[in-house]
Amino acid sequence: IVDGDGNAVSMTTTVERAFGSYVFVRGFLLNNQLTDFAFRPRRDGRVVANAAAPGKRPLSSMSPTLIFEPDGRLLAALGSPGGRRIIGYVAKTVIGLLDGGLPMQDAIELPNLAIGRDEIELERTASESVADALRQRGHAVRRRALVSGLHGIRITNRGFDGGADPRREGAVMEGSIAR
């Protein structure tokens, strides 16, 4: 969200399922599962880094992102649900915006790619040449649906440039601000 004064917020609200546990504590919505912790707290007799324990925080891939111009002005706000794949979804969109010069909607709609444990997950809509290039570099590639749910807003000299991922529900509400 970006308001007319340029104030912005980017957030992730999918705490495992929409609205998590449905319980708020001091303004924070609680998660409904502990899946961001390791399922097995010990591996080979040793405690793993992400074991659930008192005072520990779970590893998370939530990546609500604000991008700023070199002079400190807000350029864009974006984010996505998607568990461990969130970082790749957001990074792909940032690359499309900054390196590709794409409008927000086009950057969001670029095919998704995610790094799995033993393979690269490539969205079915990605060109076969991308899959072939990855295989030629020795990667196992699995084509699949990668349902991101990205939403973003970029501020331009002409106003807002917004995008909503067609892979999930969402809409762009347009307005304008002066730079």
Salt bridges, closest charged atoms under 4 A:
GLU69 OE2 - ARG179 NH2 3.68
ASP71 OD2 - ARG73 NE 2.87
GLU119 OE2 - ARG142 NE 3.05
GLU121 OE2 - ARG84 NH2 3.09
GLU121 OE1 - ARG85 NE 2.73
GLU121 OE2 - ARG142 NH2 3.42
GLU121 OE2 - ARG144 NH1 3.28
GLU123 OE2 - ARG167 NE 2.69
GLU128 OE2 - ARG135 NH1 3.01
GLU128 OE1 - ARG143 NH1 2.92
ASP132 OD1 - ARG135 NH1 3.21
ASP161 OD2 - ARG154 NH2 2.59
ASP165 OD1 - ARG167 NH1 2.80
